[in-house]
Amino acid sequence: MKNEIQDCIEKLKESFPKAFVYKNDELIVEPKNNIYFRIDDIESEFELRCKVISWLSRPSHKGVSDWWQVRIRNAMNKFLGTSFTPDELRKIYTYVGCGCNDKKLKAFVKSGYDLSLLA
């Protein structure tokens, strides 16, 4: 894994203090709820940001308890340098979550998170 990616993952771990890399290049972001994504195909900080949005937008607003939603949302916002609200993350998840629209996700991240691109 490139040093740039390792540095980005360390930055992500600062936001998610229990995060760790497991075998097969799985980044376990939150172990208690088994929230993770694969990192073997990440080659830049941009791609890591895309993965974070794609795979953490769901648990930041649904699928886990309200307590965990707040923690995941806060950590996600800290890593991305954003202040997404629950409603904004619901919209993000709807349009680009879980890899449903890679082209739109990349445009969204490149734009600096312009929510108007998600309609």
MMTF fields as JSON, N, C-alpha, C and O atoms, coordinates in Angstrom:
{
  "mmtfVersion": "1.0.0",
  "mmtfProducer": "UNKNOWN",
  "numBonds": 475,
  "numAtoms": 476,
  "numGroups": 119,
  "numChains": 1,
  "numModels": 1,
  "chainsPerModel": [1],
  "groupsPerChain": [119],
  "chainIdList": ["A"],
  "bondAtomList": [4, 2, 8, 6, 12, 10, 16, 14, 20, 18, 24, 22, 28, 26, 32, 30, 36, 34, 40, 38, 44, 42, 48, 46, 52, 50, 56, 54, 60, 58, 64, 62, 68, 66, 72, 70, 76, 74, 80, 78, 84, 82, 88, 86, 92, 90, 96, 94, 100, 98, 104, 102, 108, 106, 112, 110, 116, 114, 120, 118, 124, 122, 128, 126, 132, 130, 136, 134, 140, 138, 144, 142, 148, 146, 152, 150, 156, 154, 160, 158, 164, 162, 168, 166, 172, 170, 176, 174, 180, 178, 184, 182, 188, 186, 192, 190, 196, 194, 200, 198, 204, 202, 208, 206, 212, 210, 216, 214, 220, 218, 224, 222, 228, 226, 232, 230, 236, 234, 240, 238, 244, 242, 248, 246, 252, 250, 256, 254, 260, 258, 264, 262, 268, 266, 272, 270, 276, 274, 280, 278, 284, 282, 288, 286, 292, 290, 296, 294, 300, 298, 304, 302, 308, 306, 312, 310, 316, 314, 320, 318, 324, 322, 328, 326, 332, 330, 336, 334, 340, 338, 344, 342, 348, 346, 352, 350, 356, 354, 360, 358, 364, 362, 368, 366, 372, 370, 376, 374, 380, 378, 384, 382, 388, 386, 392, 390, 396, 394, 400, 398, 404, 402, 408, 406, 412, 410, 416, 414, 420, 418, 424, 422, 428, 426, 432, 430, 436, 434, 440, 438, 444, 442, 448, 446, 452, 450, 456, 454, 460, 458, 464, 462, 468, 466, 472, 470],
  "bondOrderList": [1, 1, 1, 1, 1, 1, 1, 1, 1, 1, 1, 1, 1, 1, 1, 1, 1, 1, 1, 1, 1, 1, 1, 1, 1, 1, 1, 1, 1, 1, 1, 1, 1, 1, 1, 1, 1, 1, 1, 1, 1, 1, 1, 1, 1, 1, 1, 1, 1, 1, 1, 1, 1, 1, 1, 1, 1, 1, 1, 1, 1, 1, 1, 1, 1, 1, 1, 1, 1, 1, 1, 1, 1, 1, 1, 1, 1, 1, 1, 1, 1, 1, 1, 1, 1, 1, 1, 1, 1, 1, 1, 1, 1, 1, 1, 1, 1, 1, 1, 1, 1, 1, 1, 1, 1, 1, 1, 1, 1, 1, 1, 1, 1, 1, 1, 1, 1, 1],
  "groupList": [{"groupName": "MET", "atomNameList": ["N", "CA", "C", "O"], "elementList": ["N", "C", "C", "O"], "formalChargeList": [0, 0, 0, 0], "bondAtomList": [1, 0, 2, 1, 3, 2], "bondOrderList": [1, 1, 2], "singleLetterCode": "M", "chemCompType": "L-PEPTIDE LINKING"}, {"groupName": "LYS", "atomNameList": ["N", "CA", "C", "O"], "elementList": ["N", "C", "C", "O"], "formalChargeList": [0, 0, 0, 0], "bondAtomList": [1, 0, 2, 1, 3, 2], "bondOrderList": [1, 1, 2], "singleLetterCode": "K", "chemCompType": "L-PEPTIDE LINKING"}, {"groupName": "ASN", "atomNameList": ["N", "CA", "C", "O"], "elementList": ["N", "C", "C", "O"], "formalChargeList": [0, 0, 0, 0], "bondAtomList": [1, 0, 2, 1, 3, 2], "bondOrderList": [1, 1, 2], "singleLetterCode": "N", "chemCompType": "L-PEPTIDE LINKING"}, {"groupName": "GLU", "atomNameList": ["N", "CA", "C", "O"], "elementList": ["N", "C", "C", "O"], "formalChargeList": [0, 0, 0, 0], "bondAtomList": [1, 0, 2, 1, 3, 2], "bondOrderList": [1, 1, 2], "singleLetterCode": "E", "chemCompType": "L-PEPTIDE LINKING"}, {"groupName": "ILE", "atomNameList": ["N", "CA", "C", "O"], "elementList": ["N", "C", "C", "O"], "formalChargeList": [0, 0, 0, 0], "bondAtomList": [1, 0, 2, 1, 3, 2], "bondOrderList": [1, 1, 2], "singleLetterCode": "I", "chemCompType": "L-PEPTIDE LINKING"}, {"groupName": "GLN", "atomNameList": ["N", "CA", "C", "O"], "elementList": ["N", "C", "C", "O"], "formalChargeList": [0, 0, 0, 0], "bondAtomList": [1, 0, 2, 1, 3, 2], "bondOrderList": [1, 1, 2], "singleLetterCode": "Q", "chemCompType": "L-PEPTIDE LINKING"}, {"groupName": "ASP", "atomNameList": ["N", "CA", "C", "O"], "elementList": ["N", "C", "C", "O"], "formalChargeList": [0, 0, 0, 0], "bondAtomList": [1, 0, 2, 1, 3, 2], "bondOrderList": [1, 1, 2], "singleLetterCode": "D", "chemCompType": "L-PEPTIDE LINKING"}, {"groupName": "CYS", "atomNameList": ["N", "CA", "C", "O"], "elementList": ["N", "C", "C", "O"], "formalChargeList": [0, 0, 0, 0], "bondAtomList": [1, 0, 2, 1, 3, 2], "bondOrderList": [1, 1, 2], "singleLetterCode": "C", "chemCompType": "L-PEPTIDE LINKING"}, {"groupName": "LEU", "atomNameList": ["N", "CA", "C", "O"], "elementList": ["N", "C", "C", "O"], "formalChargeList": [0, 0, 0, 0], "bondAtomList": [1, 0, 2, 1, 3, 2], "bondOrderList": [1, 1, 2], "singleLetterCode": "L", "chemCompType": "L-PEPTIDE LINKING"}, {"groupName": "SER", "atomNameList": ["N", "CA", "C", "O"], "elementList": ["N", "C", "C", "O"], "formalChargeList": [0, 0, 0, 0], "bondAtomList": [1, 0, 2, 1, 3, 2], "bondOrderList": [1, 1, 2], "singleLetterCode": "S", "chemCompType": "L-PEPTIDE LINKING"}, {"groupName": "PHE", "atomNameList": ["N", "CA", "C", "O"], "elementList": ["N", "C", "C", "O"], "formalChargeList": [0, 0, 0, 0], "bondAtomList": [1, 0, 2, 1, 3, 2], "bondOrderList": [1, 1, 2], "singleLetterCode": "F", "chemCompType": "L-PEPTIDE LINKING"}, {"groupName": "PRO", "atomNameList": ["N", "CA", "C", "O"], "elementList": ["N", "C", "C", "O"], "formalChargeList": [0, 0, 0, 0], "bondAtomList": [1, 0, 2, 1, 3, 2], "bondOrderList": [1, 1, 2], "singleLetterCode": "P", "chemCompType": "L-PEPTIDE LINKING"}, {"groupName": "ALA", "atomNameList": ["N", "CA", "C", "O"], "elementList": ["N", "C", "C", "O"], "formalChargeList": [0, 0, 0, 0], "bondAtomList": [1, 0, 2, 1, 3, 2], "bondOrderList": [1, 1, 2], "singleLetterCode": "A", "chemCompType": "L-PEPTIDE LINKING"}, {"groupName": "VAL", "atomNameList": ["N", "CA", "C", "O"], "elementList": ["N", "C", "C", "O"], "formalChargeList": [0, 0, 0, 0], "bondAtomList": [1, 0, 2, 1, 3, 2], "bondOrderList": [1, 1, 2], "singleLetterCode": "V", "chemCompType": "L-PEPTIDE LINKING"}, {"groupName": "TYR", "atomNameList": ["N", "CA", "C", "O"], "elementList": ["N", "C", "C", "O"], "formalChargeList": [0, 0, 0, 0], "bondAtomList": [1, 0, 2, 1, 3, 2], "bondOrderList": [1, 1, 2], "singleLetterCode": "Y", "chemCompType": "L-PEPTIDE LINKING"}, {"groupName": "ARG", "atomNameList": ["N", "CA", "C", "O"], "elementList": ["N", "C", "C", "O"], "formalChargeList": [0, 0, 0, 0], "bondAtomList": [1, 0, 2, 1, 3, 2], "bondOrderList": [1, 1, 2], "singleLetterCode": "R", "chemCompType": "L-PEPTIDE LINKING"}, {"groupName": "TRP", "atomNameList": ["N", "CA", "C", "O"], "elementList": ["N", "C", "C", "O"], "formalChargeList": [0, 0, 0, 0], "bondAtomList": [1, 0, 2, 1, 3, 2], "bondOrderList": [1, 1, 2], "singleLetterCode": "W", "chemCompType": "L-PEPTIDE LINKING"}, {"groupName": "HIS", "atomNameList": ["N", "CA", "C", "O"], "elementList": ["N", "C", "C", "O"], "formalChargeList": [0, 0, 0, 0], "bondAtomList": [1, 0, 2, 1, 3, 2], "bondOrderList": [1, 1, 2], "singleLetterCode": "H", "chemCompType": "L-PEPTIDE LINKING"}, {"groupName": "GLY", "atomNameList": ["N", "CA", "C", "O"], "elementList": ["N", "C", "C", "O"], "formalChargeList": [0, 0, 0, 0], "bondAtomList": [1, 0, 2, 1, 3, 2], "bondOrderList": [1, 1, 2], "singleLetterCode": "G", "chemCompType": "PEPTIDE LINKING"}, {"groupName": "THR", "atomNameList": ["N", "CA", "C", "O"], "elementList": ["N", "C", "C", "O"], "formalChargeList": [0, 0, 0, 0], "bondAtomList": [1, 0, 2, 1, 3, 2], "bondOrderList": [1, 1, 2], "singleLetterCode": "T", "chemCompType": "L-PEPTIDE LINKING"}],
  "groupTypeList": [0, 1, 2, 3, 4, 5, 6, 7, 4, 3, 1, 8, 1, 3, 9, 10, 11, 1, 12, 10, 13, 14, 1, 2, 6, 3, 8, 4, 13, 3, 11, 1, 2, 2, 4, 14, 10, 15, 4, 6, 6, 4, 3, 9, 3, 10, 3, 8, 15, 7, 1, 13, 4, 9, 16, 8, 9, 15, 11, 9, 17, 1, 18, 13, 9, 6, 16, 16, 5, 13, 15, 4, 15, 2, 12, 0, 2, 1, 10, 8, 18, 19, 9, 10, 19, 11, 6, 3, 8, 15, 1, 4, 14, 19, 14, 13, 18, 7, 18, 7, 2, 6, 1, 1, 8, 1, 12, 10, 13, 1, 9, 18, 14, 6, 8, 9, 8, 8, 12],
  "groupIdList": [1, 2, 3, 4, 5, 6, 7, 8, 9, 10, 11, 12, 13, 14, 15, 16, 17, 18, 19, 20, 21, 22, 23, 24, 25, 26, 27, 28, 29, 30, 31, 32, 33, 34, 35, 36, 37, 38, 39, 40, 41, 42, 43, 44, 45, 46, 47, 48, 49, 50, 51, 52, 53, 54, 55, 56, 57, 58, 59, 60, 61, 62, 63, 64, 65, 66, 67, 68, 69, 70, 71, 72, 73, 74, 75, 76, 77, 78, 79, 80, 81, 82, 83, 84, 85, 86, 87, 88, 89, 90, 91, 92, 93, 94, 95, 96, 97, 98, 99, 100, 101, 102, 103, 104, 105, 106, 107, 108, 109, 110, 111, 112, 113, 114, 115, 116, 117, 118, 119],
  "secStructList": [7, 7, 2, 2, 2, 2, 2, 2, 2, 2, 2, 2, 2, 2, 2, 1, 6, 6, 7, 3, 3, 3, 4, 4, 4, 3, 3, 3, 3, 3, 4, 4, 4, 6, 3, 3, 3, 3, 7, 6, 6, 7, 7, 1, 2, 2, 2, 2, 2, 2, 2, 2, 2, 2, 2, 2, 6, 6, 6, 6, 6, 1, 1, 1, 7, 2, 2, 2, 2, 2, 2, 2, 2, 2, 2, 2, 2, 2, 2, 2, 6, 7, 7, 7, 7, 2, 2, 2, 2, 2, 2, 2, 2, 2, 2, 2, 4, 4, 4, 1, 7, 2, 2, 2, 2, 2, 2, 2, 2, 2, 6, 6, 1, 7, 4, 4, 4, 4, 7],
  "xCoordList": [0.849, 0.0, 0.893, 1.886, 0.54, 1.315, 1.295, 0.351, 2.361, 2.445, 1.308, 0.787, 0.909, -0.182, -1.46, -2.181, -1.736, -2.945, -2.829, -3.792, -1.667, -1.477, -1.691, -2.305, -1.19, -1.386, -2.866, -3.34, -3.59, -5.021, -5.791, -6.719, -5.407, -6.072, -5.782, -6.654, -4.572, -4.253, -5.095, -5.553, -5.298, -6.152, -7.587, -8.249, -8.059, -9.407, -9.499, -10.511, -8.453, -8.439, -8.48, -8.953, -7.997, -8.106, -9.565, -9.949, -10.376, -11.802, -12.581, -13.59, -12.113, -12.733, -11.691, -10.991, -11.577, -10.469, -10.404, -9.341, -11.483, -11.451, -11.235, -11.27, -11.013, -10.819, -9.492, -8.513, -9.483, -8.259, -8.38, -9.479, -7.235, -7.206, -7.125, -6.244, -8.057, -8.153, -7.588, -7.305, -7.437, -6.923, -7.778, -8.93, -7.223, -7.881, -8.188, -9.116, -7.416, -7.56, -8.973, -9.515, -9.552, -10.827, -10.527, -9.834, -11.046, -10.913, -12.157, -13.239, -12.002, -13.106, -13.181, -12.307, -14.216, -14.35, -14.944, -14.497, -15.949, -16.608, -16.879, -17.839, -16.041, -16.123, -17.429, -17.934, -17.98, -19.174, -20.338, -21.105, -20.463, -21.546, -21.069, -21.825, -19.816, -19.229, -19.38, -19.811, -19.017, -19.063, -17.667, -16.695, -17.591, -16.295, -16.441, -17.541, -15.291, -15.225, -13.822, -12.881, -13.7, -12.407, -11.556, -12.07, -10.264, -9.356, -8.31, -7.409, -8.42, -7.409, -7.415, -6.43, -8.502, -8.577, -8.414, -8.597, -8.078, -7.916, -6.493, -5.525, -6.377, -5.058, -4.819, -3.75, -5.806, -5.634, -6.573, -7.512, -6.29, -7.175, -8.574, -9.571, -8.642, -9.938, -10.759, -11.945, -10.141, -10.852, -11.27, -12.331, -10.44, -10.824, -12.025, -12.94, -12.034, -13.181, -14.454, -15.53, -14.319, -15.472, -15.972, -17.178, -15.062, -15.45, -16.141, -17.153, -15.597, -16.188, -17.624, -18.521, -17.843, -19.198, -20.094, -21.225, -19.606, -20.41, -20.82, -21.976, -19.874, -20.129, -20.492, -20.965, -20.289, -20.645, -21.863, -22.341, -22.366, -23.564, -24.778, -25.622, -24.874, -26.008, -25.986, -26.959, -24.926, -24.968, -24.922, -25.142, -24.641, -24.658, -26.076, -26.288, -27.044, -28.428, -29.452, -30.613, -29.086, -30.037, -29.29, -28.11, -29.982, -29.394, -28.689, -28.427, -28.381, -27.806, -28.57, -29.361, -28.334, -29.062, -28.768, -27.764, -29.636, -29.435, -28.087, -27.404, -27.708, -26.44, -25.278, -24.384, -25.29, -24.217, -24.283, -23.246, -25.488, -25.618, -24.898, -24.169, -25.107, -24.47, -22.955, -22.26, -22.434, -20.993, -20.384, -19.329, -21.051, -20.535, -20.615, -19.678, -21.716, -21.88, -20.807, -20.195, -20.577, -19.566, -18.169, -17.397, -17.845, -16.523, -16.356, -15.298, -17.396, -17.366, -17.158, -16.322, -17.927, -17.78, -16.385, -15.813, -15.838, -14.492, -13.47, -12.631, -13.545, -12.592, -12.726, -11.722, -13.957, -14.187, -14.06, -13.941, -14.084, -14.066, -15.393, -15.441, -16.471, -17.817, -18.666, -18.197, -19.902, -20.864, -22.225, -23.243, -22.232, -23.477, -24.471, -24.112, -25.71, -26.8, -27.383, -27.082, -28.208, -28.857, -29.655, -29.629, -30.355, -31.129, -30.225, -30.54, -29.112, -28.176, -27.565, -27.376, -27.26, -26.697, -27.729, -27.374, -28.984, -30.043, -30.065, -30.186, -29.948, -29.917, -28.665, -28.743, -27.53, -26.276, -26.407, -26.055, -26.912, -27.079, -28.028, -27.779, -29.099, -30.101, -29.504, -29.806, -28.662, -28.167, -26.797, -26.511, -25.948, -24.605, -24.131, -22.993, -24.97, -24.565, -24.435, -25.089, -23.589, -23.38, -23.006, -23.32, -22.34, -21.853, -22.917, -22.708, -24.067, -25.164, -24.96, -25.576, -24.106, -23.882, -22.477, -22.302, -21.503, -20.104, -19.788, -19.036, -20.352, -20.096, -20.595, -19.895, -21.794, -22.361, -21.575, -21.362, -21.143, -20.353, -19.06, -18.714, -18.351, -17.088, -17.297, -16.507, -18.348, -18.649, -18.969, -18.561, -19.694, -20.049, -18.797, -18.669, -17.896, -16.669, -15.779, -15.233, -15.626, -14.8, -15.326, -14.55, -16.642, -17.25, -17.057, -17.414, -16.498, -16.399, -17.685, -18.017, -18.413, -19.657, -20.837, -21.547, -21.026, -22.168, -23.423, -23.604, -24.283, -25.474, -26.446, -27.26, -26.374, -27.282, -27.022, -27.884, -25.848, -25.517, -26.227, -26.222, -26.831, -27.421, -28.884, -29.453, -29.494, -30.916, -31.126, -32.263],
  "yCoordList": [-1.187, 0.0, 1.248, 1.306, 2.227, 3.45, 4.243, 4.152, 5.023, 5.851, 6.85, 7.109, 7.426, 8.394, 7.761, 8.379, 6.548, 5.849, 5.523, 5.687, 5.065, 4.762, 6.009, 5.934, 7.15, 8.402, 8.769, 9.217, 8.583, 8.884, 7.955, 8.383, 6.711, 5.75, 6.092, 5.95, 6.538, 6.969, 8.184, 8.29, 9.089, 10.257, 9.802, 10.336, 8.824, 8.287, 7.651, 7.795, 6.953, 6.311, 7.333, 7.02, 8.536, 9.596, 9.958, 10.317, 9.867, 10.16, 8.967, 9.14, 7.768, 6.53, 5.783, 4.918, 6.098, 5.583, 4.06, 3.532, 3.357, 1.893, 1.21, -0.017, 2.004, 1.452, 0.71, 1.061, -0.325, -1.077, -1.793, -2.014, -2.15, -2.892, -4.367, -4.803, -5.124, -6.555, -7.275, -6.656, -8.568, -9.326, -9.078, -8.654, -9.337, -9.11, -7.641, -7.313, -6.76, -5.311, -4.792, -4.025, -5.203, -4.652, -3.619, -3.912, -2.414, -1.387, -1.462, -1.044, -1.991, -2.076, -0.71, -0.342, 0.029, 1.395, 1.402, 2.146, 0.574, 0.511, -0.966, -1.537, -1.582, -3.032, -3.519, -4.57, -2.787, -3.263, -3.513, -4.459, -2.678, -2.808, -3.402, -3.453, -3.851, -4.472, -3.592, -4.05, -2.346, -1.406, -1.352, -0.988, -1.719, -1.811, -1.633, -1.659, -1.452, -1.495, -1.916, -1.819, -2.381, -2.869, -1.678, -0.678, -1.805, -0.727, -1.154, -0.379, -2.374, -2.874, -2.153, -2.22, -1.469, -0.78, 0.738, 1.463, 1.214, 2.652, 3.061, 2.481, 4.067, 4.529, 6.012, 6.53, 6.704, 8.129, 8.549, 7.837, 9.722, 10.263, 10.488, 10.266, 10.925, 11.121, 9.829, 9.855, 8.711, 7.428, 7.008, 6.411, 7.317, 7.012, 7.851, 7.343, 9.115, 9.978, 9.434, 9.435, 8.98, 8.383, 7.151, 6.983, 6.297, 5.092, 5.456, 4.855, 6.435, 6.853, 7.31, 6.916, 8.129, 8.61, 7.463, 7.34, 6.639, 5.549, 4.557, 4.136, 4.182, 3.104, 3.559, 2.748, 4.827, 5.289, 6.205, 6.569, 6.577, 7.429, 6.688, 7.301, 5.391, 4.635, 4.566, 4.987, 4.058, 3.977, 5.335, 5.418, 6.394, 7.723, 8.269, 9.308, 7.576, 8.051, 6.931, 7.229, 5.656, 4.56, 3.234, 3.134, 2.236, 0.902, 0.571, -0.598, 1.578, 1.388, 2.31, 3.145, 2.157, 2.978, 4.465, 4.831, 5.302, 6.748, 7.151, 8.025, 6.512, 6.814, 6.584, 7.424, 5.444, 5.141, 6.034, 6.418, 6.369, 7.261, 8.581, 9.078, 9.138, 10.416, 10.278, 11.134, 9.202, 9.014, 8.806, 9.358, 8.011, 7.77, 9.044, 9.375, 9.752, 11.01, 12.02, 12.666, 12.157, 13.11, 12.733, 13.598, 11.453, 11.004, 11.174, 11.582, 10.861, 11.017, 12.5, 12.833, 13.377, 14.816, 15.302, 16.138, 14.788, 15.188, 14.801, 15.614, 13.571, 13.12, 13.917, 14.324, 14.142, 14.817, 16.338, 17.013, 16.881, 18.333, 18.948, 20.056, 18.227, 18.664, 18.82, 18.593, 19.205, 19.281, 18.791, 19.453, 17.626, 17.071, 16.805, 16.292, 17.157, 16.892, 15.506, 14.918, 14.989, 13.705, 13.727, 12.755, 14.815, 14.903, 14.929, 14.318, 15.632, 15.661, 14.279, 13.863, 13.58, 12.235, 11.249, 10.301, 11.458, 10.63, 10.834, 9.874, 12.074, 12.383, 11.787, 11.202, 11.933, 11.38, 9.87, 9.316, 9.204, 7.749, 7.35, 6.38, 8.089, 7.77, 7.797, 6.928, 8.785, 8.971, 8.356, 8.008, 8.218, 7.692, 6.65, 6.187, 6.282, 5.329, 3.916, 3.537, 3.144, 1.713, 1.457, 0.405, 2.417, 2.224, 2.248, 1.706, 2.872, 2.808, 3.703, 3.461, 4.735, 5.604, 6.211, 7.325, 5.466, 5.852, 7.165, 7.988, 7.358, 8.58, 9.811, 10.819, 9.718, 10.834, 11.043, 12.183, 9.961, 10.062, 10.828, 11.74, 10.464, 11.134, 12.61, 13.452, 12.925, 14.329, 15.093, 16.243, 14.453, 15.058, 15.359, 16.454, 14.423, 14.631, 15.675, 16.546, 15.598, 16.579, 17.992, 18.947, 18.132, 19.459, 20.08, 21.238, 19.318, 19.822, 19.572, 20.297, 18.532, 18.077, 19.014, 19.419, 19.342, 20.163, 19.297, 18.49, 19.471, 18.636, 18.796, 17.907, 19.905, 20.12, 19.13, 18.932, 18.515, 17.525, 16.197, 15.337, 16.02, 14.728, 14.588, 13.509, 15.608, 15.525, 14.765, 14.605],
  "zCoordList": [0.0, 0.0, 0.0, 0.726, -0.804, -0.927, 0.382, 1.166, 0.599, 1.804, 1.887, 2.972, 0.733, 0.721, 1.259, 2.043, 0.844, 1.293, 2.77, 3.52, 3.194, 4.615, 5.466, 6.53, 5.007, 5.735, 5.811, 6.855, 4.724, 4.697, 5.634, 6.321, 5.655, 6.541, 7.997, 8.854, 8.28, 9.643, 10.021, 11.158, 9.087, 9.333, 9.613, 10.503, 8.857, 9.08, 10.459, 11.145, 10.866, 12.178, 13.31, 14.403, 13.07, 14.078, 14.307, 15.421, 13.267, 13.379, 13.927, 14.611, 13.628, 14.086, 14.927, 14.401, 16.219, 17.021, 17.172, 17.495, 16.953, 17.064, 15.716, 15.621, 14.686, 13.342, 13.249, 13.908, 12.413, 12.166, 10.831, 10.323, 10.275, 9.017, 9.358, 10.098, 8.809, 9.034, 7.806, 6.78, 7.933, 6.794, 5.553, 5.657, 4.415, 3.124, 2.88, 2.141, 3.495, 3.269, 3.531, 2.736, 4.623, 5.069, 6.142, 7.116, 5.964, 6.98, 7.852, 7.439, 9.047, 10.002, 10.664, 11.45, 10.346, 10.837, 12.236, 13.109, 12.439, 13.742, 14.042, 13.524, 14.874, 15.091, 15.708, 15.315, 16.654, 17.357, 16.393, 16.573, 15.389, 14.409, 13.088, 12.118, 13.049, 11.868, 10.615, 9.557, 10.771, 9.656, 9.047, 9.709, 7.783, 7.13, 5.629, 5.078, 4.985, 3.527, 3.135, 3.923, 1.908, 1.399, 0.965, 0.463, 1.167, 0.799, -0.226, -0.55, -0.738, -1.675, -3.019, -3.754, -3.352, -4.636, -4.51, -5.488, -3.33, -3.111, -3.468, -2.974, -4.333, -4.753, -4.488, -4.811, -3.899, -3.619, -2.496, -2.139, -1.953, -0.916, -1.485, -0.798, -2.726, -3.385, -3.355, -3.024, -3.696, -3.711, -2.304, -2.125, -1.302, 0.081, 0.495, 1.144, 0.132, 0.448, -0.223, 0.376, -1.451, -2.139, -1.388, -1.207, -0.953, -0.214, 1.093, 1.454, 1.797, 3.067, 2.847, 3.592, 1.843, 1.571, 1.133, 1.605, 0.252, -0.269, 0.82, 0.875, 1.686, 2.644, 4.043, 4.839, 4.372, 5.712, 5.736, 6.81, 4.573, 4.559, 5.123, 5.777, 4.882, 5.418, 6.94, 7.566, 7.569, 9.032, 9.723, 10.932, 8.977, 9.59, 9.716, 10.342, 9.126, 9.264, 9.422, 9.703, 9.256, 9.459, 9.602, 9.263, 10.099, 10.165, 11.468, 11.75, 12.261, 13.592, 14.545, 14.107, 15.831, 16.809, 16.612, 16.002, 17.124, 17.029, 17.623, 17.089, 18.726, 19.388, 18.424, 18.314, 17.723, 16.774, 15.548, 15.007, 15.104, 13.947, 14.202, 13.343, 15.382, 15.732, 15.718, 15.171, 16.317, 16.373, 14.993, 14.682, 14.174, 12.825, 11.999, 11.271, 12.107, 11.375, 11.797, 10.945, 13.104, 13.579, 13.104, 12.689, 13.164, 12.724, 11.217, 10.739, 10.49, 9.037, 8.683, 7.844, 9.33, 9.091, 9.464, 8.765, 10.553, 10.967, 9.897, 9.51, 9.428, 8.411, 7.12, 6.535, 6.671, 5.397, 5.493, 4.47, 6.709, 6.868, 6.483, 5.95, 6.753, 6.396, 7.655, 8.77, 7.457, 8.567, 8.074, 8.278, 7.425, 6.902, 8.021, 9.081, 7.771, 8.707, 8.409, 7.371, 9.309, 9.014, 7.707, 6.953, 7.438, 6.19, 4.962, 3.941, 5.062, 3.94, 3.714, 2.571, 4.78, 4.634, 4.102, 3.401, 4.423, 3.833, 2.32, 1.559, 1.895, 0.457, -0.189, -1.269, 0.461, -0.056, -0.208, -1.249, 0.826, 0.773, -0.352, -1.067, -0.501, -1.523, -2.926, -3.744, -3.209, -4.571, -4.864, -6.01, -3.84, -4.122, -3.108, -3.192, -2.168, -1.143, -1.669, -2.642, -1.02, -1.318, -2.78, -3.337, -3.38, -4.742, -5.82, -6.905, -5.54, -6.511, -7.733, -8.771, -7.638, -8.785, -8.678, -8.185, -9.142, -8.997, -9.707, -9.187, -10.875, -11.642, -10.87, -10.777, -10.328, -9.567, -8.275, -7.862, -7.635, -6.402, -6.665, -5.915, -7.721, -8.035, -8.346, -7.921, -9.078, -9.374, -8.085, -7.921, -7.182, -5.896, -5.069, -4.52, -4.977, -4.199, -4.871, -4.193, -6.201, -6.927, -6.755, -6.741, -6.624, -6.505, -5.126, -4.907, -4.207, -2.834, -2.074, -1.135, -2.49, -1.82, -2.089, -1.169, -3.342, -3.776, -3.813, -4.725, -2.821, -2.698, -3.86, -4.108, -4.567, -5.699, -6.839, -7.695, -6.853, -7.885, -7.659, -8.54, -6.504, -6.165, -6.549, -6.382, -7.042, -7.403, -8.688, -9.132]
}
